[in-house]
């Protein structure tokens, strides 16, 4: 069991942040189950070379889809205590020496304070024009104090850098603590969910939200897999 949990968390920035947030110590309901599953992507990625189709070789410059968020919605109350300490997003360099937000997508509980910490070697000036978060932070460099924002209502907040136009990240603010990211095999796991009826949703920044109606038992687990079509990168975002 410990090895399985380690595999779920290994290497995924979203999963690691959520593991840290789990230290909130939210009391588990007396009757609670687990929701788990996998997200599978179908469809052929666009070809970027001239290799004949009959060779069966496909090369693409489109990375596999990651950064899914899986969460539950219900008719129950939404008054859950947020984390007592801020959740951190790093501004850093990736393996290709590009400036990025890590994690790129961060799901949080409404009321959570998020801080952006510049660990890059260059200046950044972050801003958001989203309905749930409108801010423009001062210019920052490596070693400066992090900038913070408390997300008071649910929704999606897209964050950018006014210096580096190719930088973007998303904070997805949710109404209850029953959410998770996916590992590098796109598996997900939501433990200690109170028994009841829910809408299980899968979110990705490039795909329409997928929804399933599920019933979580008082004990045991529900497995729900999703099969999604790979988006056409040439199509405009919705």
Beta strands, then each sheet from edge to edge (+ up, - down):
strand 1: 32-42
strand 2: 69-73
strand 3: 87-93
strand 4: 99-102
strand 5: 105-109
strand 6: 113-118
strand 7: 126-130
strand 8: 133-136
strand 9: 147-150
strand 10: 155-161
strand 11: 168-174
strand 12: 179-181
strand 13: 187-194
strand 14: 196-204
strand 15: 207-216
strand 16: 221-223
strand 17: 226-229
sheet 1: 13+ 1- 16-
sheet 2: 13+ 1- 17-
sheet 3: 12+ 2- 14+ 15-
sheet 4: 4+ 3- 6- 9+
sheet 5: 5+ 11+ 10- 7+ 8-
end
